[in-house]
Amino acid sequence: MKLRLILTVVGAIAIAGIFLAGYATAGFSGGGLPGGTSGPSDELLDEVSADFDIFWEAWDRLQTNYYEGPRDVHELVRGASHGMIAAVGDPNTVFVDPEPAQLDRERLEGKFEGIGATVELDDVGHLRIIRPLPGSPAEEAGIEAGDVVISVDGLATRGRELIDIIQQVRGERGTEVVLTIRRAGVAEAFDITVVRDEIVIPSVVSAIVEGYGYVRLTTFGAQTADDLRDVLEDFREDGILGIILDLRNNPGGFLDAAIDVSSEFVPRNSVIVRENTRDEGQQVFRSSRSPTAADLPMVVLINGGSASASEIVAGAIRDHDRGVLIGETTFGKGSVQIPFSLSDESVVRITVAIWLTPDSQHLDGQGIEPDFPLVFNGGELGTLDDNYVRAAIGVLEGGDCCETYIDAA
């Protein structure tokens, strides 16, 4: 069985694994050739023979004349692989090198070994801590949001690729990594030693706010739907008045997870998503389980970072008149990819289908528009400081939305 994923590259890369995109997974070993064969057919070799003559001519001119001298042959071949896939002209059909492919896998599995901090590169190319995860080794060691890491184990971060730095910071549980920190208000840079550990990334974050169940999904991983069901069952025991489902900045994940999550809020056997494929025509995916919260009033929070699987859930809830959408137009990714694993653990993600909402709306490049547009005010997510949450409570209480909640937009 192929596990299908729908992901989108949006937002910051994270040591914590809060990383990019959405796609589908499939086991596919070997050279990635048609039918899983060990080599190209004689017919294919004959067809592309003249093209490869040009390839080798270009190779020879580059290696002979480039001013810095001949380039690494393996890097050139890998670059050719990237270029071949890019020639399809689909931004979601891509060749992914082994390191970022591994980060993708860990994000969807929900755990990895490292220090537990989301990061980005600052304007001059140093690693900047967005925030340490609560209870993580990074937080326990004293790393703070806004810290700038100028070196890792003595190797400078400036001028390096973010993926390269992340790979160095991560490592086996129980081992140490030394980060040299520059902190605002502190005159001199200083070292912090962090002991790596297994980092578990929760895909479901929940709270009860003013009697309403608030639940934020950060991704659609293998455990997301089951964790959500546990939260919803607890909410019901607590007698909540309604649901606030926060899909902001959720870039996607497994298609199965999107179907299972949607199934918690709509009647059983409801259409969740339609999928148009190359060979099988249109497939219809229906709700997969008995709902836990199909009778509770709900609001869905969305923004431009809500993509792929998030859009499937938002579209199903909208098309079945199960809730109100508040926020900004979603990212607009209406395709499904399967990542085929290659023999060196690199991955080729290939678009295999286009999906539509239950009412057959195609969202690629368009996204889902909210019922009530709203701009985020920068408050703490999931609290009354979050104007999206206040607007959602206003709607659930039968009030208007959203002019009252545009403060500090």
Secondary structure per residue as TSV (DSSP state, phi and psi in degrees):
chain	resnum	aa	ss	phi	psi
A	1	M	-	360.0	134.9
A	2	K	-	-91.8	125.2
A	3	L	B	-84.9	122.1
A	4	R	-	-100.5	136.2
A	5	L	E	-120.8	151.9
A	6	I	E	-137.3	105.0
A	7	L	E	-130.9	161.5
A	8	T	-	-142.8	138.5
A	9	V	-	-78.7	102.7
A	10	V	-	-142.5	143.0
A	11	G	S	86.8	-170.4
A	12	A	-	-85.4	149.7
A	13	I	-	-79.9	149.3
A	14	A	B	-136.5	140.6
A	15	I	T	-61.2	-29.6
A	16	A	T	-73.3	-6.4
A	17	G	S	93.1	5.8
A	18	I	-	-79.7	87.0
A	19	F	-	-119.5	-131.6
A	20	L	-	167.1	-154.5
A	21	A	-	-42.7	-167.0
A	22	G	-	-152.4	136.7
A	23	Y	-	-163.3	-169.4
A	24	A	-	-118.1	152.7
A	25	T	B	-109.0	146.5
A	26	A	B	-151.7	142.8
A	27	G	-	-76.3	127.7
A	28	F	-	-157.1	100.7
A	29	S	-	-102.4	168.7
A	30	G	S	97.3	-165.7
A	31	G	S	-81.4	2.9
A	32	G	-	73.4	25.8
A	33	L	-	-94.7	160.9
A	34	P	G	-53.1	131.0
A	35	G	G	71.9	9.2
A	36	G	G	73.3	21.2
A	37	T	-	-74.0	164.8
A	38	S	S	-84.0	-8.2
A	39	G	S	-166.7	167.1
A	40	P	-	-71.0	153.0
A	41	S	-	-72.5	160.7
A	42	D	H	-62.0	-36.1
A	43	E	H	-63.2	-41.8
A	44	L	H	-67.4	-41.0
A	45	L	H	-60.8	-41.7
A	46	D	H	-64.1	-39.6
A	47	E	H	-66.4	-36.2
A	48	V	H	-104.4	9.6
A	49	S	H	-57.2	-47.3
A	50	A	H	-65.4	-35.7
A	51	D	H	-64.0	-39.6
A	52	F	H	-72.6	-26.1
A	53	D	H	-60.0	-43.8
A	54	I	H	-64.7	-40.6
A	55	F	H	-56.0	-48.3
A	56	W	H	-71.7	-31.0
A	57	E	H	-61.0	-47.1
A	58	A	H	-62.8	-41.2
A	59	W	H	-57.7	-48.5
A	60	D	H	-62.7	-42.0
A	61	R	H	-63.9	-39.7
A	62	L	H	-65.6	-51.4
A	63	Q	H	-68.0	-26.6
A	64	T	H	-84.2	-31.8
A	65	N	H	-115.7	-13.5
A	66	Y	-	-61.8	134.2
A	67	Y	T	-66.6	-24.2
A	68	E	T	-90.2	3.7
A	69	G	-	97.3	177.3
A	70	P	-	-59.1	143.7
A	71	R	-	-94.1	162.5
A	72	D	-	-60.5	125.9
A	73	V	H	-66.6	-33.6
A	74	H	H	-69.6	-37.3
A	75	E	H	-65.0	-38.2
A	76	L	H	-65.8	-42.4
A	77	V	H	-65.4	-40.6
A	78	R	H	-64.0	-39.2
A	79	G	H	-61.8	-35.9
A	80	A	H	-65.8	-36.2
A	81	S	H	-64.0	-44.9
A	82	H	H	-57.2	-45.7
A	83	G	H	-65.9	-36.8
A	84	M	H	-61.8	-45.9
A	85	I	H	-69.0	-39.0
A	86	A	H	-64.4	-26.2
A	87	A	T	-63.9	-17.2
A	88	V	T	-63.0	-29.6
A	89	G	-	85.0	12.2
A	90	D	-	-107.7	116.4
A	91	P	T	-63.7	-15.9
A	92	N	T	-98.2	-6.0
A	93	T	S	-99.1	109.0
A	94	V	E	-141.7	158.1
A	95	F	E	-99.0	126.4
A	96	V	E	-117.1	124.8
A	97	D	-	-66.0	161.6
A	98	P	H	-56.7	-40.3
A	99	E	H	-65.9	-54.1
A	100	P	H	-64.7	-28.8
A	101	A	H	-63.5	-39.5
A	102	Q	H	-65.4	-39.7
A	103	L	H	-61.5	-39.4
A	104	D	H	-59.3	-47.8
A	105	R	H	-61.8	-42.3
A	106	E	H	-66.6	-37.4
A	107	R	H	-61.6	-42.6
A	108	L	H	-76.0	-28.0
A	109	E	H	-73.0	-23.5
A	110	G	T	87.2	11.7
A	111	K	E	-158.4	156.8
A	112	F	E	-165.3	177.6
A	113	E	E	-112.4	124.8
A	114	G	E	180.0	-146.5
A	115	I	-	-108.3	-20.1
A	116	G	-	81.6	67.9
A	117	A	E	-152.0	139.1
A	118	T	E	-86.1	141.1
A	119	V	E	-139.9	166.8
A	120	E	E	-153.6	170.0
A	121	L	E	-91.6	134.8
A	122	D	-	-81.5	-174.4
A	123	D	T	-64.6	-23.5
A	124	V	T	-103.9	3.8
A	125	G	S	97.5	5.2
A	126	H	-	-84.0	159.5
A	127	L	E	-79.5	127.8
A	128	R	E	-117.6	136.0
A	129	I	E	-80.1	118.5
A	130	I	E	-73.7	-49.6
A	131	R	E	-169.6	144.4
A	132	P	E	-78.3	145.7
A	133	L	-	-71.7	143.6
A	134	P	T	-56.8	130.3
A	135	G	T	75.9	6.6
A	136	S	-	-81.2	162.9
A	137	P	H	-56.2	-35.9
A	138	A	H	-61.7	-46.3
A	139	E	H	-65.2	-44.4
A	140	E	H	-64.3	-29.5
A	141	A	H	-79.8	-9.5
A	142	G	T	101.2	10.2
A	143	I	-	-71.2	139.2
A	144	E	-	-122.3	155.3
A	145	A	T	-58.4	135.2
A	146	G	T	93.1	-12.9
A	147	D	-	-60.0	142.6
A	148	V	E	-109.4	122.9
A	149	V	E	-91.9	112.1
A	150	I	E	-93.9	-16.8
A	151	S	E	-156.5	154.8
A	152	V	E	-124.8	116.6
A	153	D	T	51.6	39.7
A	154	G	T	84.2	-5.8
A	155	L	E	-97.9	121.3
A	156	A	E	-59.6	146.3
A	157	T	-	-91.4	-26.5
A	158	R	T	-63.3	133.2
A	159	G	T	86.8	0.9
A	160	R	S	-101.2	160.3
A	161	E	-	-72.5	143.4
A	162	L	H	-58.9	-42.4
A	163	I	H	-58.4	-41.4
A	164	D	H	-62.2	-43.0
A	165	I	H	-67.1	-43.5
A	166	I	H	-58.9	-43.1
A	167	Q	H	-62.1	-35.1
A	168	Q	H	-72.5	-38.7
A	169	V	H	-68.9	-40.1
A	170	R	-	-69.3	161.2
A	171	G	-	172.2	-179.4
A	172	E	-	-64.4	140.3
A	173	R	T	-54.6	133.3
A	174	G	T	93.9	-12.5
A	175	T	-	-87.7	162.1
A	176	E	E	-106.5	149.9
A	177	V	E	-135.7	136.9
A	178	V	E	-104.9	119.1
A	179	L	E	-106.0	128.0
A	180	T	E	-92.7	120.5
A	181	I	E	-110.9	138.4
A	182	R	E	-113.7	124.8
A	183	R	-	-124.7	137.7
A	184	A	T	-57.6	132.6
A	185	G	T	88.5	-6.3
A	186	V	-	-111.9	124.9
A	187	A	S	-65.3	-44.1
A	188	E	S	-111.4	148.2
A	189	A	-	-67.7	152.8
A	190	F	E	-145.9	160.4
A	191	D	E	-96.6	142.9
A	192	I	E	-126.9	125.5
A	193	T	E	-95.3	126.5
A	194	V	E	-117.9	132.4
A	195	V	E	-91.5	117.8
A	196	R	-	-65.5	153.1
A	197	D	E	-150.3	174.0
A	198	E	E	-73.9	128.5
A	199	I	E	-107.2	121.6
A	200	V	E	-100.4	124.8
A	201	I	-	-101.3	108.9
A	202	P	-	-69.7	132.6
A	203	S	S	-94.8	-8.5
A	204	V	E	-127.3	122.5
A	205	V	E	-121.1	130.6
A	206	S	E	-137.3	159.4
A	207	A	E	-164.2	161.9
A	208	I	E	-107.3	121.6
A	209	V	E	-121.8	114.9
A	210	E	T	54.3	35.4
A	211	G	T	87.0	-0.6
A	212	Y	E	-109.2	142.9
A	213	G	E	-82.8	114.5
A	214	Y	E	-99.9	127.4
A	215	V	E	-137.6	125.8
A	216	R	E	-111.2	128.9
A	217	L	E	-102.1	123.3
A	218	T	-	-92.6	-20.0
A	219	T	-	-161.9	175.6
A	220	F	B	-118.4	79.1
A	221	G	-	-95.4	-171.9
A	222	A	T	-64.7	-29.6
A	223	Q	T	-102.5	-2.6
A	224	T	H	-59.3	-48.1
A	225	A	H	-65.2	-41.8
A	226	D	H	-66.6	-40.9
A	227	D	H	-64.1	-38.9
A	228	L	H	-63.1	-43.7
A	229	R	H	-59.7	-42.2
A	230	D	H	-58.6	-43.8
A	231	V	H	-63.3	-45.2
A	232	L	H	-64.2	-37.6
A	233	E	H	-64.9	-39.7
A	234	D	H	-64.3	-41.2
A	235	F	H	-56.9	-44.6
A	236	R	H	-63.4	-40.0
A	237	E	H	-64.0	-31.2
A	238	D	H	-82.1	-5.3
A	239	G	T	70.6	39.9
A	240	I	-	-63.8	159.0
A	241	L	S	-92.1	-19.1
A	242	G	-	178.8	177.1
A	243	I	E	-116.8	135.7
A	244	I	E	-113.5	108.1
A	245	L	E	-99.0	114.8
A	246	D	E	-100.7	111.2
A	247	L	-	-110.6	14.6
A	248	R	T	-63.2	135.1
A	249	N	T	58.6	26.5
A	250	N	-	-95.8	111.0
A	251	P	-	-81.6	-6.5
A	252	G	E	125.9	-157.3
A	253	G	E	156.3	-143.9
A	254	F	E	-72.7	136.8
A	255	L	H	-61.2	-41.9
A	256	D	H	-58.5	-38.6
A	257	A	H	-65.7	-39.0
A	258	A	H	-62.8	-40.1
A	259	I	H	-66.7	-44.1
A	260	D	H	-65.6	-40.2
A	261	V	H	-63.8	-47.4
A	262	S	H	-58.7	-35.5
A	263	S	H	-63.8	-20.4
A	264	E	T	-71.3	-16.3
A	265	F	T	-119.9	-7.4
A	266	V	S	-122.8	159.3
A	267	P	-	-60.0	149.9
A	268	R	T	-58.3	143.3
A	269	N	T	73.5	11.3
A	270	S	-	-71.0	147.4
A	271	V	E	-69.8	127.5
A	272	I	E	-99.4	-45.4
A	273	V	E	-156.9	149.5
A	274	R	E	-111.0	143.3
A	275	E	E	-131.7	124.4
A	276	N	E	-100.5	121.0
A	277	T	E	-114.1	171.4
A	278	R	T	-67.3	-42.5
A	279	D	T	-112.1	-22.8
A	280	E	T	-106.2	5.8
A	281	G	E	69.2	-144.6
A	282	Q	E	-95.7	129.0
A	283	Q	E	-106.3	144.2
A	284	V	E	-114.4	125.0
A	285	F	E	-105.0	125.8
A	286	R	E	-108.8	166.7
A	287	S	-	-55.4	140.5
A	288	S	-	-103.8	-6.8
A	289	R	S	-154.5	164.0
A	290	S	-	-69.2	133.8
A	291	P	-	-72.3	148.4
A	292	T	S	-94.1	-26.3
A	293	A	S	-137.8	34.2
A	294	A	T	-71.3	-15.6
A	295	D	T	-102.0	-3.6
A	296	L	S	-91.4	137.3
A	297	P	-	-62.9	145.7
A	298	M	E	-148.2	156.1
A	299	V	E	-127.3	139.7
A	300	V	E	-112.7	129.4
A	301	L	E	-99.6	127.6
A	302	I	E	-135.6	159.2
A	303	N	-	-154.6	-170.6
A	304	G	T	-66.4	-15.0
A	305	G	T	-91.3	-0.9
A	306	S	-	-83.0	115.2
A	307	A	-	-139.1	157.5
A	308	S	T	56.5	-109.1
A	309	A	H	-58.9	-36.0
A	310	S	H	-60.4	-39.2
A	311	E	H	-71.8	-32.1
A	312	I	H	-62.4	-45.9
A	313	V	H	-65.2	-47.6
A	314	A	H	-61.8	-40.2
A	315	G	H	-66.5	-39.2
A	316	A	H	-66.5	-43.3
A	317	I	H	-65.0	-40.0
A	318	R	H	-67.0	-48.6
A	319	D	H	-67.9	-24.9
A	320	H	T	-96.4	13.0
A	321	D	T	53.3	40.5
A	322	R	-	-96.4	-11.5
A	323	G	-	-170.0	171.2
A	324	V	E	-103.3	138.5
A	325	L	E	-100.1	127.7
A	326	I	E	-122.1	137.5
A	327	G	E	135.0	-129.0
A	328	E	S	-123.2	161.5
A	329	T	-	-59.4	136.1
A	330	T	-	-72.7	174.9
A	331	F	-	-60.4	-44.2
A	332	G	-	92.1	57.7
A	333	K	-	-118.8	107.9
A	334	G	-	-111.9	35.8
A	335	S	E	-132.0	161.2
A	336	V	E	-118.8	134.8
A	337	Q	E	-116.4	148.5
A	338	I	E	-112.8	125.2
A	339	P	E	-87.2	118.6
A	340	F	E	-93.6	118.5
A	341	S	E	-76.8	131.4
A	342	L	-	-98.8	173.4
A	343	S	T	-67.0	-22.5
A	344	D	T	-99.1	13.9
A	345	E	S	73.6	7.3
A	346	S	-	-73.4	169.2
A	347	V	E	-136.1	139.7
A	348	V	E	-108.2	115.8
A	349	R	E	-92.7	123.4
A	350	I	E	-123.9	128.9
A	351	T	E	-67.2	122.9
A	352	V	E	-116.1	-9.2
A	353	A	E	-162.5	159.4
A	354	I	E	-113.8	134.9
A	355	W	E	-112.4	154.6
A	356	L	E	-131.3	157.5
A	357	T	-	-70.4	170.5
A	358	P	T	-53.8	-34.3
A	359	D	T	-87.6	15.0
A	360	S	-	69.1	29.8
A	361	Q	-	-85.4	128.1
A	362	H	B	-93.3	126.2
A	363	L	-	-105.1	-3.5
A	364	D	T	-60.1	121.3
A	365	G	T	78.0	-1.1
A	366	Q	T	-117.4	-46.4
A	367	G	-	80.3	179.4
A	368	I	-	-104.2	127.3
A	369	E	-	-84.8	141.1
A	370	P	-	-73.3	155.7
A	371	D	S	-68.3	-34.7
A	372	F	E	-131.7	106.5
A	373	P	E	-66.4	143.0
A	374	L	-	-156.7	141.8
A	375	V	-	-103.8	134.1
A	376	F	-	-66.6	141.7
A	377	N	-	-97.5	-0.3
A	378	G	-	88.6	4.4
A	379	G	-	-71.7	170.7
A	380	E	-	-65.8	127.4
A	381	L	T	-59.6	140.3
A	382	G	T	76.1	14.0
A	383	T	S	-125.5	175.5
A	384	L	T	-70.1	-10.6
A	385	D	T	-76.1	-14.6
A	386	D	S	-88.5	112.3
A	387	N	H	-66.3	-23.8
A	388	Y	H	-63.3	-43.4
A	389	V	H	-65.5	-42.9
A	390	R	H	-63.1	-39.7
A	391	A	H	-65.0	-40.3
A	392	A	H	-62.9	-43.5
A	393	I	H	-63.0	-39.2
A	394	G	H	-59.7	-42.6
A	395	V	H	-67.2	-44.3
A	396	L	H	-64.3	-26.3
A	397	E	T	-88.1	4.7
A	398	G	T	88.4	13.9
A	399	G	-	-91.7	-171.7
A	400	D	-	-90.3	161.6
A	401	C	-	-142.5	140.5
A	402	C	S	-140.0	18.3
A	403	E	G	-55.8	-33.0
A	404	T	G	-68.5	-16.2
A	405	Y	G	-114.7	22.9
A	406	I	-	-96.7	13.4
A	407	D	T	-58.5	140.8
A	408	A	T	58.4	28.0
A	409	A	-	-69.1	360.0
